[in-house]
Amino acid sequence: MNIVVCVKYVPDAQADRTFSPDDNTTDRENVDGLLSELDEYPVEEALKLADATDGKVIVLTVGPEDATDAARKALQMGAHEAVHVQDDAIHGSDALATSKVLAAAIAKLEYDLILTGMASTDGSMGVVPAMLAERLGLPQITLASELTIEGGKAVIRRDNDASTEIIEASLPAVVSVTDQINEPRYPSFKGIMAAKKKPLQTWSLEDLGLTADEVGSAAAWTTVTSVAERPARTAGQVVTDEGDGGAKLVEFLAGAKLV
C-alpha cells in the first residue's frame, strides 16, 4: 500500500506570530517554523498502516525553502520518501490554490490512500481535504479518530459530542484524522540519521503542469485586507470581601450582562 501524507510547514505556535506588512500574508521569514503538530498524527497513522501492509509512506508538502524541514521531520519519524513543491509564485495562495497544487503533485505519484491532518495550526480552516478529494475525484471521509483498512475500503470512526459514526469509503480515498487517533512517535537518533539518505524531491509549478497565474495572491479568492494588534490586556477589578463579596461579585457580573 502506497500512502501519501500531506503535511504543512507552519510558524511555531509558541513564537510571536505576525503578518507581513507588505501583503498581509503570514510572516514565515522572521519566525521559526516546524511541522504542523496536527500533521504528525496522519504521519504516525500512515507509518502504522505501512508497517502492517509492507507499504510505503510518501510525504508531500508545499511551501517556501524552509518547508523542507517539515518533510525532513516526517522522514525522521519513518516516512520513506518526501516531495517538496517549492515555487516563489505559490506565495500568498489560499486554500483553493493550495489544493490545486497538492492535487497536481499527487497525480504524479502512485497511491492507494491519502492522509491529512484535521486542519493546520496556522490557518485552522480544515477545508483542504475536501477540496483535494474533489479535485482528484476521490471519496473523502474526515475527522477520523480511528482508521482501519478492510477489503479495499477505508473504515473510520468519527466521534461527535453526542454520538459516534462509522463511515467507510472505497480506496483510493482521502482521509483526514484528528489528534485523538494515535500518539505520534518521537524521531529516534537512528531515524534522524537515516532520514539524511532518504529521497526528497523538489518540484516546481512547471513540473506539475501549472502556471503562476493559477496560484498566489493574484489568484486567491480570499485575502486579508487589514491587520491590527490585539489590544493590551487591561487590569482587572479587585473585590475586597468584607462580608459582602458575594453581592459585589453578582453586581459586577450583572453589570457586564453575564448573569
Backbone bond lengths (Angstrom), bond angles and torsions (degrees), N, CA, C in turn:
res aa  C-N    CA-C-N  psi(-1)  N-CA   C-N-CA  omega(-1)  CA-C   N-CA-C  phi
1 M - - - 1.463 - - 1.519 110.20 -
2 N 1.320 115.95 127.37 1.455 121.67 175.86 1.536 108.86 -98.74
3 I 1.316 115.51 124.59 1.460 120.74 -176.91 1.523 109.18 -119.77
4 V 1.322 116.28 124.88 1.463 121.55 175.48 1.523 107.71 -100.42
5 V 1.317 116.61 129.63 1.464 121.41 178.47 1.527 108.76 -116.38
6 C 1.309 116.78 121.91 1.468 121.57 177.71 1.530 109.05 -88.27
7 V 1.319 116.65 124.13 1.462 121.21 -179.52 1.526 109.46 -128.36
8 K 1.332 115.19 160.96 1.459 119.79 -176.76 1.524 111.16 -130.69
9 Y 1.316 114.50 142.13 1.466 123.27 174.06 1.518 107.46 -91.04
10 V 1.328 116.68 120.05 1.471 121.00 -173.68 1.523 110.51 -128.33
11 P 1.338 117.46 158.59 1.465 120.33 173.78 1.523 110.30 -64.33
12 D 1.310 116.05 143.74 1.458 121.52 178.92 1.528 109.53 -59.78
13 A 1.339 116.50 124.96 1.466 120.61 -178.17 1.524 112.40 -65.00
14 Q 1.330 116.63 -20.09 1.462 120.04 -179.97 1.527 112.18 -85.35
15 A 1.327 116.33 -9.02 1.464 120.70 -178.62 1.531 110.44 -90.00
16 D 1.307 116.09 171.75 1.469 122.08 178.00 1.525 107.96 -84.23
17 R 1.336 115.39 92.44 1.460 119.92 -175.46 1.524 111.05 -79.84
18 T 1.320 116.05 138.17 1.462 121.74 -177.07 1.527 110.21 -138.10
19 F 1.332 114.94 176.00 1.455 121.50 174.82 1.530 108.98 -109.34
20 S 1.304 115.54 150.74 1.460 120.25 177.27 1.522 109.12 -71.16
21 P 1.332 118.38 130.26 1.476 120.12 -179.67 1.525 112.73 -69.09
22 D 1.324 117.35 -15.71 1.465 120.34 -176.92 1.530 112.79 -75.63
23 D 1.356 116.32 -40.74 1.466 118.66 -174.83 1.531 113.81 -140.52
24 N 1.330 117.18 10.14 1.470 122.00 178.45 1.531 113.16 60.45
25 T 1.320 116.94 28.01 1.464 120.31 171.90 1.523 108.62 -97.16
26 T 1.323 116.57 163.60 1.449 120.79 -179.37 1.526 110.68 -59.32
27 D 1.310 116.49 129.97 1.466 121.37 178.75 1.523 108.54 -76.05
28 R 1.310 116.88 110.31 1.461 121.45 -178.93 1.530 111.82 -108.52
29 E 1.331 116.31 2.31 1.462 119.81 -177.55 1.522 112.42 -97.73
30 N 1.323 117.15 -32.88 1.465 120.21 -174.04 1.528 113.08 -104.73
31 V 1.318 115.49 22.60 1.460 120.68 178.33 1.526 108.32 -146.04
32 D 1.320 116.69 145.77 1.461 120.35 178.70 1.523 109.85 -66.44
33 G 1.318 115.69 144.60 1.454 120.91 178.81 1.514 111.37 -121.20
34 L 1.323 115.58 166.13 1.463 120.47 -179.87 1.524 109.77 -162.64
35 L 1.322 115.53 174.63 1.455 121.38 174.70 1.524 108.78 -65.85
36 S 1.323 117.15 127.77 1.460 120.84 179.21 1.526 109.67 -52.95
37 E 1.328 115.49 129.56 1.467 120.14 -177.62 1.525 111.91 -55.31
38 L 1.332 117.34 -39.02 1.454 120.62 -178.48 1.522 112.45 -70.58
39 D 1.333 117.86 -14.84 1.458 121.05 177.72 1.524 112.37 -87.57
40 E 1.319 117.40 -10.46 1.459 119.52 175.45 1.528 110.65 -68.42
41 Y 1.339 116.74 -28.23 1.467 120.78 -178.07 1.533 112.46 -69.44
42 P 1.346 120.17 -46.44 1.470 117.81 175.63 1.530 112.67 -65.95
43 V 1.333 117.77 -31.44 1.465 119.51 176.06 1.524 109.66 -62.79
44 E 1.333 116.45 -48.23 1.463 120.54 179.12 1.530 111.23 -60.34
45 E 1.326 116.62 -43.82 1.468 119.80 -179.05 1.522 111.01 -64.33
46 A 1.326 116.59 -38.74 1.461 120.70 177.85 1.532 110.82 -64.08
47 L 1.313 116.64 -40.56 1.464 120.31 179.68 1.525 110.94 -64.57
48 K 1.321 116.82 -39.37 1.463 120.52 178.40 1.530 110.81 -65.19
49 L 1.331 116.77 -43.25 1.457 120.25 178.73 1.524 111.27 -66.06
50 A 1.330 116.06 -39.79 1.460 120.11 179.84 1.526 111.08 -64.66
51 D 1.317 117.13 -40.01 1.465 120.88 178.18 1.530 110.77 -62.57
52 A 1.323 116.11 -36.20 1.463 120.42 -176.91 1.527 112.80 -78.90
53 T 1.324 117.05 -21.74 1.468 120.27 -175.21 1.520 113.09 -120.06
54 D 1.332 116.51 9.28 1.468 121.09 -175.81 1.530 109.63 55.54
55 G 1.335 115.37 44.07 1.451 121.01 -175.65 1.513 113.67 -98.12
56 K 1.329 114.86 -171.38 1.462 122.15 -178.46 1.516 109.15 -130.30
57 V 1.332 115.99 139.32 1.459 122.33 179.49 1.523 109.34 -111.24
58 I 1.315 115.79 122.37 1.464 122.26 178.31 1.521 107.89 -114.47
59 V 1.304 117.07 123.08 1.459 122.04 -179.18 1.525 109.19 -96.72
60 L 1.332 115.45 135.96 1.466 121.33 -179.22 1.515 109.54 -125.02
61 T 1.326 116.64 128.48 1.460 120.52 176.52 1.521 109.80 -135.58
62 V 1.318 115.73 151.50 1.466 122.94 177.43 1.517 107.56 -124.86
63 G 1.332 116.76 129.40 1.454 117.88 179.92 1.510 112.79 164.79
64 P 1.334 116.69 -173.19 1.463 121.48 -178.74 1.527 111.42 -69.29
65 E 1.313 115.00 -178.40 1.468 120.19 -175.43 1.531 112.39 -54.18
66 D 1.323 117.05 -40.98 1.462 120.58 -177.11 1.523 113.01 -69.39
67 A 1.326 118.08 -12.28 1.462 120.13 178.60 1.522 111.69 -63.39
68 T 1.325 115.86 -15.48 1.461 119.88 174.18 1.527 110.43 -56.01
69 D 1.337 116.77 -30.42 1.467 120.33 -179.28 1.525 111.11 -61.95
70 A 1.335 116.72 -36.50 1.466 120.08 178.89 1.526 110.38 -66.56
71 A 1.327 115.75 -44.31 1.464 119.70 178.00 1.526 110.60 -64.25
72 R 1.320 115.76 -39.80 1.462 120.12 -179.56 1.526 111.20 -63.62
73 K 1.339 117.33 -38.77 1.464 120.63 178.74 1.531 109.97 -61.84
74 A 1.329 116.74 -41.95 1.461 120.17 179.16 1.532 111.03 -65.65
75 L 1.328 116.78 -36.96 1.464 120.06 176.09 1.522 110.75 -65.08
76 Q 1.320 116.60 -37.64 1.457 120.83 178.12 1.527 111.22 -65.81
77 M 1.332 116.36 -32.18 1.456 120.35 177.47 1.521 111.59 -69.90
78 G 1.349 116.41 -25.58 1.457 119.20 177.85 1.513 116.00 140.01
79 A 1.346 118.23 -4.44 1.459 120.25 177.90 1.525 110.08 -59.38
80 H 1.326 116.26 151.87 1.462 120.70 -173.23 1.530 113.76 -88.78
81 E 1.324 116.59 -36.97 1.462 121.12 -178.13 1.530 108.77 -142.65
82 A 1.336 115.34 165.11 1.467 119.67 177.42 1.523 109.65 -145.56
83 V 1.325 114.28 149.22 1.469 121.64 175.08 1.521 107.48 -128.67
84 H 1.316 115.95 130.62 1.458 122.45 179.01 1.526 108.51 -118.03
85 V 1.317 117.06 115.32 1.469 120.83 175.79 1.517 107.49 -90.71
86 Q 1.318 115.54 114.37 1.464 121.47 -176.73 1.519 109.87 -130.01
87 D 1.310 115.36 125.03 1.457 120.68 178.55 1.526 107.06 -160.96
88 D 1.320 117.20 131.03 1.468 120.40 -177.93 1.525 112.44 -57.37
89 A 1.329 116.79 -28.96 1.464 120.81 -177.46 1.522 112.24 -67.98
90 I 1.335 118.04 -18.38 1.465 121.53 -177.48 1.526 110.98 -74.03
91 H 1.320 117.96 -20.69 1.468 121.52 -177.69 1.523 111.29 -53.83
92 G 1.321 116.12 130.04 1.453 120.83 178.95 1.522 114.55 89.67
93 S 1.327 117.01 3.64 1.466 120.17 -179.56 1.526 110.88 -66.96
94 D 1.336 115.74 144.37 1.457 120.15 175.19 1.524 109.06 -93.37
95 A 1.336 116.83 -172.87 1.461 120.41 -176.41 1.526 112.21 -61.86
96 L 1.331 117.32 -36.53 1.465 120.36 179.85 1.524 111.55 -62.41
97 A 1.318 116.18 -47.15 1.465 120.05 -179.76 1.526 110.68 -68.51
98 T 1.330 116.59 -38.13 1.458 119.76 178.52 1.523 110.48 -60.88
99 S 1.329 117.12 -43.19 1.462 120.19 179.06 1.520 111.27 -65.01
100 K 1.322 116.37 -31.85 1.464 120.27 178.60 1.516 111.12 -67.43
101 V 1.327 116.22 -42.52 1.469 120.64 178.47 1.531 110.35 -66.17
102 L 1.330 116.10 -45.07 1.470 119.96 179.26 1.526 111.01 -60.32
103 A 1.329 116.80 -44.77 1.461 120.75 -178.68 1.529 111.32 -62.78
104 A 1.326 116.09 -40.74 1.465 119.58 179.51 1.527 110.77 -65.78
105 A 1.315 116.62 -37.11 1.467 119.92 178.60 1.526 111.14 -70.36
106 I 1.323 116.80 -43.24 1.470 120.33 -179.65 1.520 110.92 -63.83
107 A 1.333 116.93 -33.14 1.462 120.84 179.21 1.533 111.86 -61.95
108 K 1.321 117.35 -21.15 1.463 121.35 178.88 1.535 112.19 -88.77
109 L 1.328 116.06 -4.30 1.460 120.54 -176.92 1.525 110.94 -109.52
110 E 1.327 116.00 160.01 1.463 121.24 172.08 1.515 107.98 -93.63
111 Y 1.330 116.95 128.54 1.463 119.19 -175.85 1.521 110.88 -149.99
112 D 1.323 114.25 152.67 1.463 122.49 172.47 1.522 110.97 -115.09
113 L 1.334 115.38 -23.07 1.456 121.05 -176.90 1.520 109.02 -150.29
114 I 1.328 116.13 141.49 1.461 122.13 176.64 1.524 107.66 -120.10
115 L 1.318 116.56 123.81 1.457 121.26 179.69 1.521 110.55 -113.63
116 T 1.313 115.65 144.59 1.468 121.75 175.19 1.522 108.49 -139.15
117 G 1.332 115.87 167.18 1.447 120.26 171.24 1.527 109.44 -78.87
118 M 1.333 116.11 174.16 1.466 120.20 -178.67 1.527 111.68 -74.48
119 A 1.338 117.01 -24.22 1.465 123.40 178.93 1.519 106.48 -174.45
120 S 1.322 116.85 169.39 1.463 119.93 172.96 1.520 108.75 -92.43
121 T 1.300 117.00 156.35 1.468 119.61 -178.63 1.520 112.61 -83.50
122 D 1.328 117.77 -2.25 1.468 118.76 174.71 1.529 111.18 -103.49
123 G 1.319 117.91 -52.62 1.456 120.22 -179.88 1.523 113.64 -81.52
124 S 1.334 116.19 -36.16 1.477 122.83 177.86 1.527 112.81 56.34
125 M 1.337 117.57 34.01 1.460 119.87 -178.23 1.523 111.91 -88.57
126 G 1.319 117.63 -43.79 1.453 120.94 178.70 1.514 114.91 73.00
127 V 1.329 118.24 20.50 1.468 121.06 -176.08 1.527 113.32 -103.67
128 V 1.319 117.68 -16.17 1.464 120.49 -174.90 1.528 112.74 -61.88
129 P 1.341 120.75 -39.95 1.471 118.59 178.95 1.527 113.10 -56.06
130 A 1.333 117.05 -43.77 1.462 120.23 179.73 1.530 111.33 -66.04
131 M 1.321 116.36 -42.37 1.466 120.49 177.93 1.519 111.12 -62.50
132 L 1.321 115.38 -41.24 1.462 120.97 -179.45 1.531 110.57 -63.21
133 A 1.328 116.53 -44.84 1.459 120.40 179.28 1.523 111.36 -62.14
134 E 1.329 116.34 -40.46 1.464 120.57 179.29 1.522 111.15 -63.75
135 R 1.312 116.83 -43.21 1.471 120.05 -178.60 1.530 111.49 -67.06
136 L 1.321 116.96 -33.62 1.469 121.37 -177.88 1.525 111.94 -89.24
137 G 1.331 116.87 -8.76 1.456 119.98 -178.62 1.515 112.47 69.54
138 L 1.339 116.80 36.03 1.457 122.02 -176.59 1.521 110.88 -115.30
139 P 1.343 116.82 154.78 1.468 118.47 171.76 1.517 110.20 -69.51
140 Q 1.318 116.20 152.97 1.467 120.04 178.05 1.517 109.47 -132.13
141 I 1.323 116.05 140.44 1.454 122.02 170.90 1.525 106.69 -132.09
142 T 1.307 115.45 131.56 1.465 119.96 -167.70 1.522 112.56 -119.20
143 L 1.331 113.76 162.44 1.462 123.16 174.02 1.527 111.87 57.02
144 A 1.324 115.23 50.35 1.462 120.46 -179.96 1.526 110.80 -80.85
145 S 1.320 115.88 127.89 1.461 120.28 172.50 1.524 110.58 -101.86
146 E 1.330 115.68 -4.02 1.468 122.38 172.33 1.513 107.55 -155.04
147 L 1.331 117.39 141.88 1.463 121.43 -177.21 1.514 110.02 -139.77
148 T 1.325 116.41 130.32 1.460 121.62 173.44 1.525 108.67 -133.52
149 I 1.314 115.70 152.45 1.461 122.15 176.38 1.521 107.72 -111.54
150 E 1.331 115.87 119.77 1.456 121.01 -176.12 1.526 110.09 -137.45
151 G 1.323 116.36 120.33 1.460 120.99 172.99 1.510 114.75 52.53
152 G 1.324 116.88 46.23 1.456 120.00 178.74 1.510 114.30 75.78
153 K 1.348 116.79 15.87 1.458 121.16 178.58 1.517 110.59 -128.38
154 A 1.340 115.36 149.54 1.460 121.50 171.20 1.527 106.55 -98.77
155 V 1.319 116.44 127.01 1.460 122.07 -179.06 1.522 107.94 -119.91
156 I 1.331 116.59 125.07 1.457 119.90 -178.87 1.521 111.50 -120.85
157 R 1.318 114.61 157.93 1.459 121.34 167.62 1.510 107.39 -111.70
158 R 1.327 116.16 126.08 1.457 121.60 177.92 1.527 108.46 -112.96
159 D 1.305 115.73 120.26 1.468 120.93 -178.65 1.515 110.03 -95.17
160 N 1.328 115.92 121.89 1.453 122.01 175.94 1.528 109.66 -106.29
161 D 1.307 117.21 178.52 1.462 121.16 -178.95 1.522 111.99 -61.18
162 A 1.334 115.98 -39.76 1.459 118.93 -174.08 1.523 113.39 -122.96
163 S 1.322 117.32 6.26 1.466 118.76 -177.48 1.521 110.63 -158.34
164 T 1.321 115.09 168.96 1.459 122.40 174.91 1.519 108.16 -127.35
165 E 1.332 116.84 133.10 1.459 121.84 -179.79 1.520 110.21 -113.44
166 I 1.318 116.92 141.24 1.459 123.14 171.67 1.520 106.84 -110.50
167 I 1.306 116.87 120.15 1.467 121.87 -174.65 1.521 108.85 -128.84
168 E 1.313 116.92 140.69 1.460 120.50 178.89 1.519 110.72 -130.25
169 A 1.320 115.18 156.08 1.464 121.61 178.40 1.521 107.97 -148.94
170 S 1.309 115.77 145.66 1.462 120.20 177.74 1.519 109.53 -72.86
171 L 1.326 115.58 148.56 1.463 121.04 178.35 1.520 110.23 -87.32
172 P 1.338 117.35 150.52 1.468 127.56 -1.58 1.525 111.84 -73.32
173 A 1.318 115.78 153.20 1.456 121.25 -177.82 1.519 109.86 -149.55
174 V 1.328 115.18 163.66 1.460 122.45 173.81 1.523 107.69 -104.59
175 V 1.323 116.63 126.20 1.460 121.33 -178.87 1.526 108.93 -127.84
176 S 1.327 116.74 127.03 1.466 120.33 172.70 1.523 108.25 -103.00
177 V 1.322 116.53 142.08 1.460 121.36 -175.60 1.523 110.38 -120.24
178 T 1.331 115.26 153.89 1.460 120.71 -179.83 1.522 109.94 -95.49
179 D 1.326 114.97 178.53 1.460 119.98 178.98 1.530 111.87 -83.56
180 Q 1.325 117.07 11.10 1.462 121.64 176.62 1.522 111.93 -102.42
181 I 1.319 117.70 -2.01 1.459 120.51 -170.55 1.529 113.35 -78.97
182 N 1.327 117.58 -28.51 1.463 120.15 -177.58 1.531 109.83 -164.80
183 E 1.304 115.08 -174.16 1.462 122.17 175.29 1.526 107.31 -120.99
184 P 1.340 118.80 103.90 1.468 120.29 -176.26 1.525 112.47 -57.38
185 R 1.310 115.03 141.38 1.459 121.26 178.91 1.521 111.06 -77.67
186 Y 1.330 115.46 157.22 1.457 121.08 172.11 1.525 107.83 -91.55
187 P 1.318 118.16 139.62 1.467 119.47 177.24 1.530 110.43 -60.87
188 S 1.307 116.17 132.51 1.457 120.80 176.33 1.521 109.23 -84.52
189 F 1.312 116.37 166.26 1.468 119.83 177.51 1.531 109.60 -60.03
190 K 1.335 115.66 -39.91 1.465 120.03 178.31 1.525 110.21 -62.69
191 G 1.341 116.59 -41.26 1.453 120.26 179.76 1.516 112.74 -66.60
192 I 1.338 116.11 -37.51 1.464 120.95 178.68 1.522 110.70 -63.97
193 M 1.313 116.32 -42.76 1.468 120.70 -179.86 1.530 110.41 -69.87
194 A 1.341 117.11 -41.11 1.462 120.65 -178.25 1.524 111.45 -65.58
195 A 1.342 117.15 -32.38 1.464 121.20 -177.72 1.526 112.08 -61.73
196 K 1.322 116.59 -27.05 1.464 120.21 -178.17 1.530 111.99 -65.93
197 K 1.335 116.90 -21.12 1.458 120.99 -177.69 1.528 113.04 -104.40
198 K 1.327 116.74 -0.80 1.457 119.82 -177.96 1.526 111.17 -83.22
199 P 1.338 117.63 148.74 1.469 120.68 -178.27 1.523 112.17 -63.90
200 L 1.333 114.93 132.08 1.466 121.10 174.91 1.518 107.02 -138.10
201 Q 1.328 115.50 102.03 1.465 121.19 -177.09 1.529 110.43 -90.88
202 T 1.323 115.42 148.23 1.460 121.49 174.91 1.527 108.21 -117.10
203 W 1.329 115.63 123.23 1.459 121.19 179.91 1.522 110.09 -115.42
204 S 1.313 115.81 149.58 1.464 122.13 175.85 1.520 109.28 -106.01
205 L 1.328 116.42 175.17 1.459 119.86 176.14 1.524 111.06 -60.34
206 E 1.313 116.11 -37.96 1.464 120.14 179.34 1.521 110.93 -61.13
207 D 1.326 116.44 -38.47 1.467 120.25 178.40 1.521 111.25 -62.82
208 L 1.339 116.79 -26.15 1.460 121.51 -177.88 1.524 112.52 -95.67
209 G 1.321 116.67 -1.80 1.457 119.68 -178.72 1.513 113.12 76.24
210 L 1.336 117.10 23.25 1.453 122.10 178.99 1.522 110.44 -109.78
211 T 1.320 115.84 159.08 1.463 120.59 178.66 1.527 109.82 -116.70
212 A 1.314 115.67 162.15 1.462 121.40 -175.82 1.523 112.50 -62.15
213 D 1.329 118.06 -30.72 1.469 119.62 -177.26 1.528 112.85 -75.82
214 E 1.347 117.57 -3.84 1.462 121.20 177.55 1.527 112.19 -92.19
215 V 1.323 116.60 -8.49 1.462 120.65 -176.18 1.525 109.53 -136.19
216 G 1.332 116.00 -176.00 1.451 120.03 175.68 1.517 113.23 81.56
217 S 1.320 115.17 -177.95 1.466 121.83 -176.61 1.519 112.71 -60.49
218 A 1.339 116.72 -38.09 1.465 120.30 -176.36 1.523 111.98 -65.22
219 A 1.337 117.04 -28.98 1.465 120.97 -178.08 1.523 112.43 -96.63
220 A 1.341 116.96 -2.62 1.463 120.51 -175.41 1.527 111.85 -70.42
221 W 1.327 115.71 138.86 1.461 121.28 175.84 1.520 110.58 -86.57
222 T 1.310 117.09 -15.10 1.467 121.66 177.54 1.515 109.04 -127.97
223 T 1.331 116.07 149.80 1.458 120.04 179.06 1.524 109.32 -151.45
224 V 1.312 116.26 151.90 1.460 121.55 176.02 1.526 107.17 -89.51
225 T 1.319 117.09 117.46 1.459 120.91 -175.53 1.518 113.00 -87.74
226 S 1.328 117.69 -29.06 1.458 120.22 179.31 1.523 109.99 -156.17
227 V 1.329 114.60 155.87 1.454 121.37 -178.77 1.521 108.54 -136.72
228 A 1.316 117.23 136.96 1.460 121.59 177.75 1.519 109.05 -137.03
229 E 1.311 116.32 143.99 1.450 120.13 178.73 1.522 110.27 -68.21
230 R 1.307 115.29 148.56 1.457 120.16 176.38 1.527 109.26 -63.79
231 P 1.341 117.81 134.88 1.473 119.72 179.76 1.522 111.37 -58.14
232 A 1.324 115.71 146.19 1.463 119.95 178.94 1.521 109.71 -62.48
233 R 1.303 115.50 145.00 1.460 120.59 -178.68 1.532 109.43 -72.18
234 T 1.327 116.07 128.49 1.466 120.00 -179.07 1.516 110.63 -85.83
235 A 1.324 115.14 158.40 1.464 120.47 179.66 1.519 110.11 -67.93
236 G 1.327 115.81 143.57 1.448 120.51 179.62 1.525 111.63 -81.45
237 Q 1.304 115.92 175.21 1.461 121.90 179.72 1.529 109.17 -99.28
238 V 1.318 116.67 129.09 1.462 121.93 179.63 1.531 108.69 -95.83
239 V 1.322 116.05 125.90 1.464 121.65 178.73 1.527 108.40 -107.23
240 T 1.303 115.99 118.09 1.462 120.78 177.47 1.525 108.82 -87.16
241 D 1.307 115.70 124.32 1.459 120.27 -176.66 1.534 109.83 -86.15
242 E 1.297 115.04 109.20 1.462 120.73 176.92 1.528 109.60 -116.72
243 G 1.314 113.56 36.06 1.454 119.42 -178.19 1.498 113.26 98.00
244 D 1.349 115.75 -13.45 1.458 120.19 179.92 1.533 111.44 -121.15
245 G 1.362 115.91 24.39 1.465 119.79 -177.91 1.510 112.42 -60.73
246 G 1.340 117.41 -39.45 1.455 120.84 -179.95 1.509 111.92 -62.35
247 A 1.321 115.62 -43.37 1.463 119.91 179.80 1.523 111.30 -65.07
248 K 1.330 116.43 -40.27 1.470 120.05 178.76 1.524 110.81 -65.09
249 L 1.335 116.36 -37.73 1.466 119.89 179.10 1.524 110.69 -64.87
250 V 1.316 116.60 -44.93 1.468 120.50 178.23 1.521 110.23 -62.05
251 E 1.331 116.99 -40.52 1.459 121.20 178.96 1.529 111.03 -61.72
252 F 1.345 115.19 -41.69 1.469 119.59 179.29 1.522 110.57 -64.56
253 L 1.340 116.86 -46.47 1.465 120.92 -179.08 1.531 111.28 -64.01
254 A 1.340 115.60 -37.85 1.466 118.88 178.62 1.515 111.02 -67.24
255 G 1.347 116.31 -37.29 1.462 120.04 177.92 1.508 112.57 -64.58
256 A 1.338 114.80 -31.15 1.463 119.79 179.16 1.522 111.37 -89.94
257 K 1.345 116.13 4.62 1.471 123.08 179.59 1.517 112.29 58.07
258 L 1.360 114.23 38.71 1.460 119.88 177.59 1.521 112.08 -99.22
259 V 1.311 116.25 -11.11 1.464 120.91 174.59 1.524 109.30 -134.30
